[in-house]
Each structure stands twice: as structure tokens, then as C-alpha cells.
Amino acid sequence: MKKPNLQKVLCLFAVAAPLLQGCVVQRIMDSEDRKHYSEYRMHAERLNMEREKAGLSAQSIQTFAEWKGKK
């Protein structure tokens, strides 16, 4: 089995590293957005339960895309 050339491996990492940085940041932001959306949804569901107990109609809860501003 042939050993990988160290220079080739380092060159590959040098090219790939800047490209992957955006992916890592995007994944972190997406996970934070999902966390905040989950908190929004739980709060909205609690409010709707209180509204229903008071005899009021429930308010609609936005989808993740609507909440994030994408339609």
C-alpha cells in the first residue's frame, strides 16, 4: 500500500480549510436557529393552551421557514 505524500495531504488541507470554514459557521448558525425556533414554538404552544382555556381561538404557529423569514 502506498503512503500518501505529506506535501499532497497538506496542500489538500490548505485548499479545503477555507472552504470548510463557511460550512462550520453555517452549521452552528443553523443549530442556533433551530434552538431558538424550538423555544418560540414551545412558547407559542403554551400561549395557545392558555387562550383555549380562556375560550379564545388558538393563534397560528409559524413554520420554521416562515419564522426564519423564508417563504
CHARMM-style PDB file with segment names, atoms N, HN, CA, C and O in Angstrom:
ATOM      1  N   MET     1       0.836  -1.180   0.000  1.00  0.00      PROA
ATOM      2  CA  MET     1       0.000   0.000   0.000  1.00  0.00      PROA
ATOM      3  C   MET     1       0.881   1.244   0.000  1.00  0.00      PROA
ATOM      4  O   MET     1       1.845   1.327   0.762  1.00  0.00      PROA
ATOM      5  N   LYS     2       0.559   2.191  -0.835  1.00  0.00      PROA
ATOM      6  HN  LYS     2      -0.223   2.124  -1.454  1.00  0.00      PROA
ATOM      7  CA  LYS     2       1.355   3.407  -0.989  1.00  0.00      PROA
ATOM      8  C   LYS     2       0.988   4.415   0.093  1.00  0.00      PROA
ATOM      9  O   LYS     2      -0.193   4.644   0.355  1.00  0.00      PROA
ATOM     10  N   LYS     3       2.009   5.025   0.732  1.00  0.00      PROA
ATOM     11  HN  LYS     3       2.968   4.839   0.520  1.00  0.00      PROA
ATOM     12  CA  LYS     3       1.779   6.055   1.736  1.00  0.00      PROA
ATOM     13  C   LYS     3       1.446   7.371   1.048  1.00  0.00      PROA
ATOM     14  O   LYS     3       2.036   7.706   0.021  1.00  0.00      PROA
ATOM     15  N   PRO     4       0.488   8.126   1.621  1.00  0.00      PROA
ATOM     16  CA  PRO     4       0.181   9.424   1.000  1.00  0.00      PROA
ATOM     17  C   PRO     4       1.356  10.382   1.161  1.00  0.00      PROA
ATOM     18  O   PRO     4       2.010  10.421   2.203  1.00  0.00      PROA
ATOM     19  N   ASN     5       1.603  11.131   0.135  1.00  0.00      PROA
ATOM     20  HN  ASN     5       1.072  11.099  -0.712  1.00  0.00      PROA
ATOM     21  CA  ASN     5       2.672  12.108   0.145  1.00  0.00      PROA
ATOM     22  C   ASN     5       2.255  13.244   1.087  1.00  0.00      PROA
ATOM     23  O   ASN     5       1.173  13.811   0.935  1.00  0.00      PROA
ATOM     24  N   LEU     6       3.106  13.573   2.053  1.00  0.00      PROA
ATOM     25  HN  LEU     6       3.985  13.112   2.178  1.00  0.00      PROA
ATOM     26  CA  LEU     6       2.797  14.596   3.047  1.00  0.00      PROA
ATOM     27  C   LEU     6       2.509  15.939   2.397  1.00  0.00      PROA
ATOM     28  O   LEU     6       1.608  16.653   2.837  1.00  0.00      PROA
ATOM     29  N   GLN     7       3.244  16.290   1.376  1.00  0.00      PROA
ATOM     30  HN  GLN     7       3.976  15.709   1.019  1.00  0.00      PROA
ATOM     31  CA  GLN     7       3.017  17.569   0.696  1.00  0.00      PROA
ATOM     32  C   GLN     7       1.635  17.606   0.046  1.00  0.00      PROA
ATOM     33  O   GLN     7       0.959  18.634   0.089  1.00  0.00      PROA
ATOM     34  N   LYS     8       1.215  16.503  -0.550  1.00  0.00      PROA
ATOM     35  HN  LYS     8       1.764  15.668  -0.585  1.00  0.00      PROA
ATOM     36  CA  LYS     8      -0.101  16.452  -1.183  1.00  0.00      PROA
ATOM     37  C   LYS     8      -1.211  16.585  -0.145  1.00  0.00      PROA
ATOM     38  O   LYS     8      -2.203  17.279  -0.365  1.00  0.00      PROA
ATOM     39  N   VAL     9      -1.030  15.915   0.979  1.00  0.00      PROA
ATOM     40  HN  VAL     9      -0.224  15.351   1.158  1.00  0.00      PROA
ATOM     41  CA  VAL     9      -2.034  15.972   2.043  1.00  0.00      PROA
ATOM     42  C   VAL     9      -2.133  17.387   2.596  1.00  0.00      PROA
ATOM     43  O   VAL     9      -3.237  17.897   2.785  1.00  0.00      PROA
ATOM     44  N   LEU    10      -1.001  18.026   2.858  1.00  0.00      PROA
ATOM     45  HN  LEU    10      -0.104  17.612   2.705  1.00  0.00      PROA
ATOM     46  CA  LEU    10      -1.006  19.395   3.377  1.00  0.00      PROA
ATOM     47  C   LEU    10      -1.599  20.371   2.371  1.00  0.00      PROA
ATOM     48  O   LEU    10      -2.310  21.302   2.750  1.00  0.00      PROA
ATOM     49  N   CYS    11      -1.315  20.165   1.114  1.00  0.00      PROA
ATOM     50  HN  CYS    11      -0.738  19.408   0.806  1.00  0.00      PROA
ATOM     51  CA  CYS    11      -1.869  21.012   0.068  1.00  0.00      PROA
ATOM     52  C   CYS    11      -3.388  20.859   0.010  1.00  0.00      PROA
ATOM     53  O   CYS    11      -4.110  21.845  -0.137  1.00  0.00      PROA
ATOM     54  N   LEU    12      -3.863  19.633   0.124  1.00  0.00      PROA
ATOM     55  HN  LEU    12      -3.276  18.832   0.243  1.00  0.00      PROA
ATOM     56  CA  LEU    12      -5.304  19.384   0.123  1.00  0.00      PROA
ATOM     57  C   LEU    12      -5.977  20.105   1.298  1.00  0.00      PROA
ATOM     58  O   LEU    12      -7.016  20.741   1.122  1.00  0.00      PROA
ATOM     59  N   PHE    13      -5.391  20.006   2.486  1.00  0.00      PROA
ATOM     60  HN  PHE    13      -4.547  19.488   2.629  1.00  0.00      PROA
ATOM     61  CA  PHE    13      -5.940  20.696   3.657  1.00  0.00      PROA
ATOM     62  C   PHE    13      -5.892  22.207   3.489  1.00  0.00      PROA
ATOM     63  O   PHE    13      -6.818  22.905   3.902  1.00  0.00      PROA
ATOM     64  N   ALA    14      -4.827  22.717   2.890  1.00  0.00      PROA
ATOM     65  HN  ALA    14      -4.075  22.150   2.555  1.00  0.00      PROA
ATOM     66  CA  ALA    14      -4.701  24.159   2.682  1.00  0.00      PROA
ATOM     67  C   ALA    14      -5.796  24.675   1.742  1.00  0.00      PROA
ATOM     68  O   ALA    14      -6.291  25.789   1.914  1.00  0.00      PROA
ATOM     69  N   VAL    15      -6.167  23.867   0.758  1.00  0.00      PROA
ATOM     70  HN  VAL    15      -5.764  22.962   0.619  1.00  0.00      PROA
ATOM     71  CA  VAL    15      -7.217  24.257  -0.175  1.00  0.00      PROA
ATOM     72  C   VAL    15      -8.596  24.098   0.467  1.00  0.00      PROA
ATOM     73  O   VAL    15      -9.468  24.947   0.282  1.00  0.00      PROA
ATOM     74  N   ALA    16      -8.793  23.023   1.213  1.00  0.00      PROA
ATOM     75  HN  ALA    16      -8.085  22.333   1.363  1.00  0.00      PROA
ATOM     76  CA  ALA    16     -10.109  22.704   1.762  1.00  0.00      PROA
ATOM     77  C   ALA    16     -10.467  23.538   2.997  1.00  0.00      PROA
ATOM     78  O   ALA    16     -11.643  23.827   3.216  1.00  0.00      PROA
ATOM     79  N   ALA    17      -9.494  23.923   3.795  1.00  0.00      PROA
ATOM     80  HN  ALA    17      -8.538  23.689   3.618  1.00  0.00      PROA
ATOM     81  CA  ALA    17      -9.776  24.623   5.054  1.00  0.00      PROA
ATOM     82  C   ALA    17     -10.607  25.893   4.882  1.00  0.00      PROA
ATOM     83  O   ALA    17     -11.599  26.056   5.592  1.00  0.00      PROA
ATOM     84  N   PRO    18     -10.249  26.793   3.976  1.00  0.00      PROA
ATOM     85  CA  PRO    18     -11.076  28.000   3.828  1.00  0.00      PROA
ATOM     86  C   PRO    18     -12.500  27.692   3.358  1.00  0.00      PROA
ATOM     87  O   PRO    18     -13.444  28.391   3.724  1.00  0.00      PROA
ATOM     88  N   LEU    19     -12.646  26.655   2.558  1.00  0.00      PROA
ATOM     89  HN  LEU    19     -11.879  26.087   2.260  1.00  0.00      PROA
ATOM     90  CA  LEU    19     -13.968  26.288   2.075  1.00  0.00      PROA
ATOM     91  C   LEU    19     -14.833  25.711   3.188  1.00  0.00      PROA
ATOM     92  O   LEU    19     -16.040  25.947   3.223  1.00  0.00      PROA
ATOM     93  N   LEU    20     -14.226  24.964   4.086  1.00  0.00      PROA
ATOM     94  HN  LEU    20     -13.245  24.773   4.058  1.00  0.00      PROA
ATOM     95  CA  LEU    20     -14.971  24.326   5.163  1.00  0.00      PROA
ATOM     96  C   LEU    20     -15.347  25.290   6.278  1.00  0.00      PROA
ATOM     97  O   LEU    20     -16.297  25.027   7.015  1.00  0.00      PROA
ATOM     98  N   GLN    21     -14.635  26.389   6.423  1.00  0.00      PROA
ATOM     99  HN  GLN    21     -13.863  26.603   5.825  1.00  0.00      PROA
ATOM    100  CA  GLN    21     -14.937  27.331   7.495  1.00  0.00      PROA
ATOM    101  C   GLN    21     -16.354  27.864   7.370  1.00  0.00      PROA
ATOM    102  O   GLN    21     -17.059  27.971   8.374  1.00  0.00      PROA
ATOM    103  N   GLY    22     -16.778  28.194   6.184  1.00  0.00      PROA
ATOM    104  HN  GLY    22     -16.205  28.107   5.369  1.00  0.00      PROA
ATOM    105  CA  GLY    22     -18.135  28.677   5.974  1.00  0.00      PROA
ATOM    106  C   GLY    22     -19.161  27.618   6.327  1.00  0.00      PROA
ATOM    107  O   GLY    22     -20.222  27.933   6.866  1.00  0.00      PROA
ATOM    108  N   CYS    23     -18.854  26.371   6.027  1.00  0.00      PROA
ATOM    109  HN  CYS    23     -17.992  26.115   5.590  1.00  0.00      PROA
ATOM    110  CA  CYS    23     -19.774  25.278   6.336  1.00  0.00      PROA
ATOM    111  C   CYS    23     -19.939  25.125   7.841  1.00  0.00      PROA
ATOM    112  O   CYS    23     -21.053  24.920   8.323  1.00  0.00      PROA
ATOM    113  N   VAL    24     -18.855  25.220   8.580  1.00  0.00      PROA
ATOM    114  HN  VAL    24     -17.950  25.386   8.189  1.00  0.00      PROA
ATOM    115  CA  VAL    24     -18.917  25.073  10.033  1.00  0.00      PROA
ATOM    116  C   VAL    24     -19.721  26.217  10.643  1.00  0.00      PROA
ATOM    117  O   VAL    24     -20.572  25.991  11.503  1.00  0.00      PROA
ATOM    118  N   VAL    25     -19.458  27.427  10.207  1.00  0.00      PROA
ATOM    119  HN  VAL    25     -18.766  27.611   9.508  1.00  0.00      PROA
ATOM    120  CA  VAL    25     -20.197  28.583  10.713  1.00  0.00      PROA
ATOM    121  C   VAL    25     -21.676  28.440  10.382  1.00  0.00      PROA
ATOM    122  O   VAL    25     -22.526  28.717  11.228  1.00  0.00      PROA
ATOM    123  N   GLN    26     -21.993  28.015   9.170  1.00  0.00      PROA
ATOM    124  HN  GLN    26     -21.303  27.791   8.482  1.00  0.00      PROA
ATOM    125  CA  GLN    26     -23.384  27.854   8.769  1.00  0.00      PROA
ATOM    126  C   GLN    26     -24.079  26.798   9.611  1.00  0.00      PROA
ATOM    127  O   GLN    26     -25.230  26.981  10.006  1.00  0.00      PROA
ATOM    128  N   ARG    27     -23.399  25.700   9.889  1.00  0.00      PROA
ATOM    129  HN  ARG    27     -22.464  25.550   9.568  1.00  0.00      PROA
ATOM    130  CA  ARG    27     -23.997  24.640  10.720  1.00  0.00      PROA
ATOM    131  C   ARG    27     -24.264  25.129  12.132  1.00  0.00      PROA
ATOM    132  O   ARG    27     -25.295  24.806  12.721  1.00  0.00      PROA
ATOM    133  N   ILE    28     -23.340  25.904  12.676  1.00  0.00      PROA
ATOM    134  HN  ILE    28     -22.502  26.166  12.198  1.00  0.00      PROA
ATOM    135  CA  ILE    28     -23.539  26.444  14.021  1.00  0.00      PROA
ATOM    136  C   ILE    28     -24.730  27.394  14.028  1.00  0.00      PROA
ATOM    137  O   ILE    28     -25.565  27.338  14.931  1.00  0.00      PROA
ATOM    138  N   MET    29     -24.811  28.262  13.030  1.00  0.00      PROA
ATOM    139  HN  MET    29     -24.133  28.308  12.297  1.00  0.00      PROA
ATOM    140  CA  MET    29     -25.925  29.205  12.952  1.00  0.00      PROA
ATOM    141  C   MET    29     -27.252  28.467  12.774  1.00  0.00      PROA
ATOM    142  O   MET    29     -28.250  28.835  13.394  1.00  0.00      PROA
ATOM    143  N   ASP    30     -27.273  27.431  11.935  1.00  0.00      PROA
ATOM    144  HN  ASP    30     -26.462  27.132  11.432  1.00  0.00      PROA
ATOM    145  CA  ASP    30     -28.497  26.653  11.736  1.00  0.00      PROA
ATOM    146  C   ASP    30     -28.934  25.984  13.030  1.00  0.00      PROA
ATOM    147  O   ASP    30     -30.123  25.962  13.348  1.00  0.00      PROA
ATOM    148  N   SER    31     -27.976  25.435  13.783  1.00  0.00      PROA
ATOM    149  HN  SER    31     -27.011  25.452  13.525  1.00  0.00      PROA
ATOM    150  CA  SER    31     -28.347  24.775  15.036  1.00  0.00      PROA
ATOM    151  C   SER    31     -28.861  25.796  16.050  1.00  0.00      PROA
ATOM    152  O   SER    31     -29.783  25.499  16.809  1.00  0.00      PROA
ATOM    153  N   GLU    32     -28.278  26.988  16.069  1.00  0.00      PROA
ATOM    154  HN  GLU    32     -27.529  27.229  15.452  1.00  0.00      PROA
ATOM    155  CA  GLU    32     -28.770  28.045  16.959  1.00  0.00      PROA
ATOM    156  C   GLU    32     -30.167  28.483  16.547  1.00  0.00      PROA
ATOM    157  O   GLU    32     -31.032  28.697  17.398  1.00  0.00      PROA
ATOM    158  N   ASP    33     -30.391  28.618  15.235  1.00  0.00      PROA
ATOM    159  HN  ASP    33     -29.689  28.445  14.544  1.00  0.00      PROA
ATOM    160  CA  ASP    33     -31.722  28.980  14.738  1.00  0.00      PROA
ATOM    161  C   ASP    33     -32.746  27.920  15.141  1.00  0.00      PROA
ATOM    162  O   ASP    33     -33.850  28.255  15.569  1.00  0.00      PROA
ATOM    163  N   ARG    34     -32.385  26.657  15.006  1.00  0.00      PROA
ATOM    164  HN  ARG    34     -31.488  26.386  14.658  1.00  0.00      PROA
ATOM    165  CA  ARG    34     -33.302  25.565  15.368  1.00  0.00      PROA
ATOM    166  C   ARG    34     -33.625  25.615  16.866  1.00  0.00      PROA
ATOM    167  O   ARG    34     -34.762  25.380  17.276  1.00  0.00      PROA
ATOM    168  N   LYS    35     -32.616  25.921  17.664  1.00  0.00      PROA
ATOM    169  HN  LYS    35     -31.693  26.111  17.331  1.00  0.00      PROA
ATOM    170  CA  LYS    35     -32.819  26.022  19.117  1.00  0.00      PROA
ATOM    171  C   LYS    35     -33.784  27.172  19.427  1.00  0.00      PROA
ATOM    172  O   LYS    35     -34.707  27.002  20.224  1.00  0.00      PROA
ATOM    173  N   HSD    36     -33.584  28.312  18.820  1.00  0.00      PROA
ATOM    174  HN  HSD    36     -32.834  28.450  18.173  1.00  0.00      PROA
ATOM    175  CA  HSD    36     -34.436  29.476  19.070  1.00  0.00      PROA
ATOM    176  C   HSD    36     -35.851  29.238  18.543  1.00  0.00      PROA
ATOM    177  O   HSD    36     -36.828  29.655  19.164  1.00  0.00      PROA
ATOM    178  N   TYR    37     -35.954  28.563  17.394  1.00  0.00      PROA
ATOM    179  HN  TYR    37     -35.160  28.224  16.889  1.00  0.00      PROA
ATOM    180  CA  TYR    37     -37.279  28.251  16.857  1.00  0.00      PROA
ATOM    181  C   TYR    37     -38.020  27.305  17.794  1.00  0.00      PROA
ATOM    182  O   TYR    37     -39.221  27.456  18.018  1.00  0.00      PROA
ATOM    183  N   SER    38     -37.306  26.339  18.333  1.00  0.00      PROA
ATOM    184  HN  SER    38     -36.331  26.216  18.151  1.00  0.00      PROA
ATOM    185  CA  SER    38     -37.918  25.393  19.263  1.00  0.00      PROA
ATOM    186  C   SER    38     -38.457  26.126  20.489  1.00  0.00      PROA
ATOM    187  O   SER    38     -39.548  25.822  20.972  1.00  0.00      PROA
ATOM    188  N   GLU    39     -37.685  27.096  20.990  1.00  0.00      PROA
ATOM    189  HN  GLU    39     -36.798  27.343  20.598  1.00  0.00      PROA
ATOM    190  CA  GLU    39     -38.131  27.901  22.128  1.00  0.00      PROA
ATOM    191  C   GLU    39     -39.365  28.724  21.749  1.00  0.00      PROA
ATOM    192  O   GLU    39     -40.310  28.820  22.532  1.00  0.00      PROA
ATOM    193  N   TYR    40     -39.359  29.316  20.557  1.00  0.00      PROA
ATOM    194  HN  TYR    40     -38.592  29.239  19.921  1.00  0.00      PROA
ATOM    195  CA  TYR    40     -40.506  30.083  20.073  1.00  0.00      PROA
ATOM    196  C   TYR    40     -41.741  29.190  20.009  1.00  0.00      PROA
ATOM    197  O   TYR    40     -42.824  29.576  20.448  1.00  0.00      PROA
ATOM    198  N   ARG    41     -41.563  28.002  19.462  1.00  0.00      PROA
ATOM    199  HN  ARG    41     -40.683  27.688  19.105  1.00  0.00      PROA
ATOM    200  CA  ARG    41     -42.692  27.083  19.284  1.00  0.00      PROA
ATOM    201  C   ARG    41     -43.282  26.653  20.628  1.00  0.00      PROA
ATOM    202  O   ARG    41     -44.502  26.618  20.785  1.00  0.00      PROA
ATOM    203  N   MET    42     -42.429  26.328  21.590  1.00  0.00      PROA
ATOM    204  HN  MET    42     -41.437  26.356  21.462  1.00  0.00      PROA
ATOM    205  CA  MET    42     -42.926  25.934  22.915  1.00  0.00      PROA
ATOM    206  C   MET    42     -43.701  27.086  23.560  1.00  0.00      PROA
ATOM    207  O   MET    42     -44.756  26.869  24.156  1.00  0.00      PROA
ATOM    208  N   HSD    43     -43.182  28.298  23.441  1.00  0.00      PROA
ATOM    209  HN  HSD    43     -42.325  28.474  22.957  1.00  0.00      PROA
ATOM    210  CA  HSD    43     -43.856  29.468  23.997  1.00  0.00      PROA
ATOM    211  C   HSD    43     -45.209  29.687  23.314  1.00  0.00      PROA
ATOM    212  O   HSD    43     -46.203  29.966  23.984  1.00  0.00      PROA
ATOM    213  N   ALA    44     -45.249  29.564  21.996  1.00  0.00      PROA
ATOM    214  HN  ALA    44     -44.441  29.337  21.452  1.00  0.00      PROA
ATOM    215  CA  ALA    44     -46.494  29.758  21.250  1.00  0.00      PROA
ATOM    216  C   ALA    44     -47.520  28.688  21.612  1.00  0.00      PROA
ATOM    217  O   ALA    44     -48.710  28.985  21.719  1.00  0.00      PROA
ATOM    218  N   GLU    45     -47.075  27.457  21.799  1.00  0.00      PROA
ATOM    219  HN  GLU    45     -46.109  27.216  21.712  1.00  0.00      PROA
ATOM    220  CA  GLU    45     -47.995  26.389  22.177  1.00  0.00      PROA
ATOM    221  C   GLU    45     -48.561  26.619  23.579  1.00  0.00      PROA
ATOM    222  O   GLU    45     -49.740  26.364  23.825  1.00  0.00      PROA
ATOM    223  N   ARG    46     -47.712  27.106  24.505  1.00  0.00      PROA
ATOM    224  HN  ARG    46     -46.754  27.313  24.305  1.00  0.00      PROA
ATOM    225  CA  ARG    46     -48.191  27.439  25.855  1.00  0.00      PROA
ATOM    226  C   ARG    46     -49.241  28.545  25.804  1.00  0.00      PROA
ATOM    227  O   ARG    46     -50.275  28.472  26.469  1.00  0.00      PROA
ATOM    228  N   LEU    47     -48.955  29.571  25.002  1.00  0.00      PROA
ATOM    229  HN  LEU    47     -48.115  29.630  24.462  1.00  0.00      PROA
ATOM    230  CA  LEU    47     -49.915  30.668  24.863  1.00  0.00      PROA
ATOM    231  C   LEU    47     -51.232  30.173  24.274  1.00  0.00      PROA
ATOM    232  O   LEU    47     -52.303  30.598  24.709  1.00  0.00      PROA
ATOM    233  N   ASN    48     -51.163  29.286  23.299  1.00  0.00      PROA
ATOM    234  HN  ASN    48     -50.294  28.941  22.946  1.00  0.00      PROA
ATOM    235  CA  ASN    48     -52.383  28.753  22.698  1.00  0.00      PROA
ATOM    236  C   ASN    48     -53.192  27.929  23.689  1.00  0.00      PROA
ATOM    237  O   ASN    48     -54.422  27.978  23.674  1.00  0.00      PROA
ATOM    238  N   MET    49     -52.518  27.170  24.550  1.00  0.00      PROA
ATOM    239  HN  MET    49     -51.518  27.130  24.562  1.00  0.00      PROA
ATOM    240  CA  MET    49     -53.249  26.418  25.571  1.00  0.00      PROA
ATOM    241  C   MET    49     -53.973  27.369  26.523  1.00  0.00      PROA
ATOM    242  O   MET    49     -55.118  27.128  26.904  1.00  0.00      PROA
ATOM    243  N   GLU    50     -53.297  28.442  26.899  1.00  0.00      PROA
ATOM    244  HN  GLU    50     -52.366  28.638  26.590  1.00  0.00      PROA
ATOM    245  CA  GLU    50     -53.920  29.431  27.779  1.00  0.00      PROA
ATOM    246  C   GLU    50     -55.103  30.108  27.088  1.00  0.00      PROA
ATOM    247  O   GLU    50     -56.132  30.361  27.713  1.00  0.00      PROA
ATOM    248  N   ARG    51     -54.952  30.394  25.816  1.00  0.00      PROA
ATOM    249  HN  ARG    51     -54.116  30.188  25.308  1.00  0.00      PROA
ATOM    250  CA  ARG    51     -56.038  31.015  25.055  1.00  0.00      PROA
ATOM    251  C   ARG    51     -57.249  30.081  24.985  1.00  0.00      PROA
ATOM    252  O   ARG    51     -58.389  30.513  25.152  1.00  0.00      PROA
ATOM    253  N   GLU    52     -56.983  28.796  24.735  1.00  0.00      PROA
ATOM    254  HN  GLU    52     -56.056  28.446  24.599  1.00  0.00      PROA
ATOM    255  CA  GLU    52     -58.078  27.837  24.649  1.00  0.00      PROA
ATOM    256  C   GLU    52     -58.789  27.688  25.995  1.00  0.00      PROA
ATOM    257  O   GLU    52     -60.013  27.562  26.035  1.00  0.00      PROA
ATOM    258  N   LYS    53     -58.034  27.699  27.095  1.00  0.00      PROA
ATOM    259  HN  LYS    53     -57.039  27.801  27.062  1.00  0.00      PROA
ATOM    260  CA  LYS    53     -58.630  27.635  28.433  1.00  0.00      PROA
ATOM    261  C   LYS    53     -59.528  28.845  28.681  1.00  0.00      PROA
ATOM    262  O   LYS    53     -60.546  28.746  29.365  1.00  0.00      PROA
ATOM    263  N   ALA    54     -59.141  29.977  28.120  1.00  0.00      PROA
ATOM    264  HN  ALA    54     -58.314  30.058  27.564  1.00  0.00      PROA
ATOM    265  CA  ALA    54     -59.923  31.206  28.291  1.00  0.00      PROA
ATOM    266  C   ALA    54     -61.069  31.309  27.286  1.00  0.00      PROA
ATOM    267  O   ALA    54     -61.797  32.302  27.269  1.00  0.00      PROA
ATOM    268  N   GLY    55     -61.228  30.285  26.451  1.00  0.00      PROA
ATOM    269  HN  GLY    55     -60.637  29.479  26.464  1.00  0.00      PROA
ATOM    270  CA  GLY    55     -62.310  30.294  25.472  1.00  0.00      PROA
ATOM    271  C   GLY    55     -61.988  31.045  24.197  1.00  0.00      PROA
ATOM    272  O   GLY    55     -62.887  31.326  23.404  1.00  0.00      PROA
ATOM    273  N   LEU    56     -60.742  31.371  23.988  1.00  0.00      PROA
ATOM    274  HN  LEU    56     -60.012  31.143  24.633  1.00  0.00      PROA
ATOM    275  CA  LEU    56     -60.324  32.075  22.772  1.00  0.00      PROA
ATOM    276  C   LEU    56     -59.789  31.079  21.754  1.00  0.00      PROA
ATOM    277  O   LEU    56     -59.382  29.973  22.109  1.00  0.00      PROA
ATOM    278  N   SER    57     -59.791  31.474  20.504  1.00  0.00      PROA
ATOM    279  HN  SER    57     -60.121  32.372  20.216  1.00  0.00      PROA
ATOM    280  CA  SER    57     -59.243  30.589  19.472  1.00  0.00      PROA
ATOM    281  C   SER    57     -57.714  30.651  19.488  1.00  0.00      PROA
ATOM    282  O   SER    57     -57.109  31.662  19.842  1.00  0.00      PROA
ATOM    283  N   ALA    58     -57.129  29.545  19.096  1.00  0.00      PROA
ATOM    284  HN  ALA    58     -57.620  28.723  18.808  1.00  0.00      PROA
ATOM    285  CA  ALA    58     -55.662  29.466  19.055  1.00  0.00      PROA
ATOM    286  C   ALA    58     -55.122  30.301  17.907  1.00  0.00      PROA
ATOM    287  O   ALA    58     -55.763  30.436  16.864  1.00  0.00      PROA
ATOM    288  N   GLN    59     -53.948  30.854  18.108  1.00  0.00      PROA
ATOM    289  HN  GLN    59     -53.428  30.744  18.955  1.00  0.00      PROA
ATOM    290  CA  GLN    59     -53.273  31.591  17.038  1.00  0.00      PROA
ATOM    291  C   GLN    59     -52.387  30.621  16.266  1.00  0.00      PROA
ATOM    292  O   GLN    59     -51.905  29.630  16.815  1.00  0.00      PROA
ATOM    293  N   SER    60     -52.181  30.917  14.993  1.00  0.00      PROA
ATOM    294  HN  SER    60     -52.572  31.721  14.546  1.00  0.00      PROA
ATOM    295  CA  SER    60     -51.348  30.020  14.182  1.00  0.00      PROA
ATOM    296  C   SER    60     -49.887  30.134  14.619  1.00  0.00      PROA
ATOM    297  O   SER    60     -49.424  31.183  15.066  1.00  0.00      PROA
ATOM    298  N   ILE    61     -49.191  29.024  14.471  1.00  0.00      PROA
ATOM    299  HN  ILE    61     -49.567  28.172  14.108  1.00  0.00      PROA
ATOM    300  CA  ILE    61     -47.768  28.964  14.801  1.00  0.00      PROA
ATOM    301  C   ILE    61     -47.015  28.856  13.482  1.00  0.00      PROA
ATOM    302  O   ILE    61     -47.335  28.023  12.635  1.00  0.00      PROA
ATOM    303  N   GLN    62     -46.020  29.703  13.323  1.00  0.00      PROA
ATOM    304  HN  GLN    62     -45.760  30.380  14.011  1.00  0.00      PROA
ATOM    305  CA  GLN    62     -45.266  29.735  12.070  1.00  0.00      PROA
ATOM    306  C   GLN    62     -44.427  28.477  11.891  1.00  0.00      PROA
ATOM    307  O   GLN    62     -43.966  27.873  12.860  1.00  0.00      PROA
ATOM    308  N   THR    63     -44.240  28.100  10.642  1.00  0.00      PROA
ATOM    309  HN  THR    63     -44.614  28.591   9.855  1.00  0.00      PROA
ATOM    310  CA  THR    63     -43.293  27.035  10.332  1.00  0.00      PROA
ATOM    311  C   THR    63     -41.884  27.598  10.495  1.00  0.00      PROA
ATOM    312  O   THR    63     -41.703  28.808  10.635  1.00  0.00      PROA
ATOM    313  N   PHE    64     -40.895  26.721  10.477  1.00  0.00      PROA
ATOM    314  HN  PHE    64     -41.041  25.739  10.363  1.00  0.00      PROA
ATOM    315  CA  PHE    64     -39.507  27.183  10.624  1.00  0.00      PROA
ATOM    316  C   PHE    64     -39.147  28.166   9.518  1.00  0.00      PROA
ATOM    317  O   PHE    64     -38.517  29.192   9.773  1.00  0.00      PROA
ATOM    318  N   ALA    65     -39.546  27.851   8.294  1.00  0.00      PROA
ATOM    319  HN  ALA    65     -40.058  27.017   8.087  1.00  0.00      PROA
ATOM    320  CA  ALA    65     -39.229  28.735   7.148  1.00  0.00      PROA
ATOM    321  C   ALA    65     -39.882  30.099   7.310  1.00  0.00      PROA
ATOM    322  O   ALA    65     -39.253  31.123   7.045  1.00  0.00      PROA
ATOM    323  N   GLU    66     -41.146  30.120   7.745  1.00  0.00      PROA
ATOM    324  HN  GLU    66     -41.657  29.287   7.959  1.00  0.00      PROA
ATOM    325  CA  GLU    66     -41.834  31.403   7.951  1.00  0.00      PROA
ATOM    326  C   GLU    66     -41.165  32.185   9.074  1.00  0.00      PROA
ATOM    327  O   GLU    66     -40.951  33.393   8.966  1.00  0.00      PROA
ATOM    328  N   TRP    67     -40.840  31.479  10.154  1.00  0.00      PROA
ATOM    329  HN  TRP    67     -41.015  30.498  10.242  1.00  0.00      PROA
ATOM    330  CA  TRP    67     -40.222  32.124  11.316  1.00  0.00      PROA
ATOM    331  C   TRP    67     -38.866  32.734  10.955  1.00  0.00      PROA
ATOM    332  O   TRP    67     -38.506  33.812  11.427  1.00  0.00      PROA
ATOM    333  N   LYS    68     -38.134  32.026  10.115  1.00  0.00      PROA
ATOM    334  HN  LYS    68     -38.426  31.151   9.732  1.00  0.00      PROA
ATOM    335  CA  LYS    68     -36.806  32.499   9.725  1.00  0.00      PROA
ATOM    336  C   LYS    68     -36.880  33.568   8.638  1.00  0.00      PROA
ATOM    337  O   LYS    68     -35.881  34.225   8.344  1.00  0.00      PROA
ATOM    338  N   GLY    69     -38.058  33.746   8.042  1.00  0.00      PROA
ATOM    339  HN  GLY    69     -38.870  33.212   8.281  1.00  0.00      PROA
ATOM    340  CA  GLY    69     -38.220  34.788   7.036  1.00  0.00      PROA
ATOM    341  C   GLY    69     -38.179  34.287   5.614  1.00  0.00      PROA
ATOM    342  O   GLY    69     -38.169  35.081   4.674  1.00  0.00      PROA
ATOM    343  N   LYS    70     -38.156  32.975   5.444  1.00  0.00      PROA
ATOM    344  HN  LYS    70     -38.164  32.329   6.208  1.00  0.00      PROA
ATOM    345  CA  LYS    70     -38.176  32.387   4.104  1.00  0.00      PROA
ATOM    346  C   LYS    70     -39.592  31.906   3.846  1.00  0.00      PROA
ATOM    347  O   LYS    70     -40.223  31.299   4.711  1.00  0.00      PROA
ATOM    348  N   LYS    71     -40.078  32.180   2.660  1.00  0.00      PROA
ATOM    349  HN  LYS    71     -39.565  32.673   1.957  1.00  0.00      PROA
ATOM    350  CA  LYS    71     -41.436  31.711   2.344  1.00  0.00      PROA
ATOM    351  C   LYS    71     -41.452  30.775   1.179  1.00  0.00      PROA
ATOM    352  OT1 LYS    71     -42.515  30.294   0.789  1.00  0.00      PROA
TER     353      LYS     71
END
